[in-house]
């Protein structure tokens, strides 16, 4: 049974109260809410860099990952006055939400106090939420697609990025897939970024037709292939950030890797029990991700060439 006694954590200039610190969140090894908070403290620079200034949806598990999952966009009433938010509009419902906007590590630990396990940021920042500065390549294996096939598709994606003169930053998804992030100039809206992502995905599929697919409807996809999911660049579509823990019993982590590591990485070994030591030894492998922003013009030219359109 969880101990109801609270602890106070010093996070930079803030003090964040953590209630029920002994509540077990991850049953595979018995990690607690306090273990989760300490994990995020250990990778502080990395998680803040991944989330900084982005609208962020929180995936909350009030009783641990074996219980109910809550997708929370709105910061609740009673949040500390120093917590930063950004207001975003949802045209489909003509509603607004003030979403968490991480600017310091204390806001991450506050979210853990609110039972957040996963952090799912937008690929745009609050200075202009309608202009993404991040292009996301999501390699999503179908049920009979092994990780070796995902590795091969990632290798092809790396080859295409190199030919474009673009730097891609890979990470494990925390599940069975891989993500590759690219910083882009914030000169395009979501539809154009998605269209560019589709053009790239089609090129990967052309080069690896036995391994990769861009077939839209899941029921029509080959269950042994890896889906190059261009739609993760659509407005308000989010995936777990770098260093985000995933809501599974083993507490896996979406972990930045180097390209040479791709051959040997086992995503199941990247957990809150192992990533802190890796971070201490190597630092944030995505530390340079903001150094250069790339143009989407070459990919949009491919989209024009191939007659590709997406819903706007």
Secondary structure as GFF3:
##gff-version 3
##sequence-region A 1 312
A	DSSP	beta_strand	7	11	.	.	.	ID=ss1
A	DSSP	beta_strand	14	18	.	.	.	ID=ss2
A	DSSP	beta_strand	24	26	.	.	.	ID=ss3
A	DSSP	beta_strand	31	32	.	.	.	ID=ss4
A	DSSP	alpha_helix	33	42	.	.	.	ID=ss5
A	DSSP	alpha_helix	44	51	.	.	.	ID=ss6
A	DSSP	beta_strand	55	60	.	.	.	ID=ss7
A	DSSP	beta_strand	70	72	.	.	.	ID=ss8
A	DSSP	beta_strand	85	90	.	.	.	ID=ss9
A	DSSP	beta_strand	95	101	.	.	.	ID=ss10
A	DSSP	alpha_helix	105	113	.	.	.	ID=ss11
A	DSSP	beta_strand	116	121	.	.	.	ID=ss12
A	DSSP	beta_strand	134	141	.	.	.	ID=ss13
A	DSSP	alpha_helix	147	164	.	.	.	ID=ss14
A	DSSP	beta_strand	169	172	.	.	.	ID=ss15
A	DSSP	beta_strand	178	183	.	.	.	ID=ss16
A	DSSP	alpha_helix	190	207	.	.	.	ID=ss17
A	DSSP	beta_strand	212	213	.	.	.	ID=ss18
A	DSSP	three_ten_helix	218	220	.	.	.	ID=ss19
A	DSSP	beta_strand	226	229	.	.	.	ID=ss20
A	DSSP	three_ten_helix	230	233	.	.	.	ID=ss21
A	DSSP	three_ten_helix	260	263	.	.	.	ID=ss22
A	DSSP	three_ten_helix	267	269	.	.	.	ID=ss23
A	DSSP	alpha_helix	275	282	.	.	.	ID=ss24
A	DSSP	alpha_helix	297	306	.	.	.	ID=ss25
###
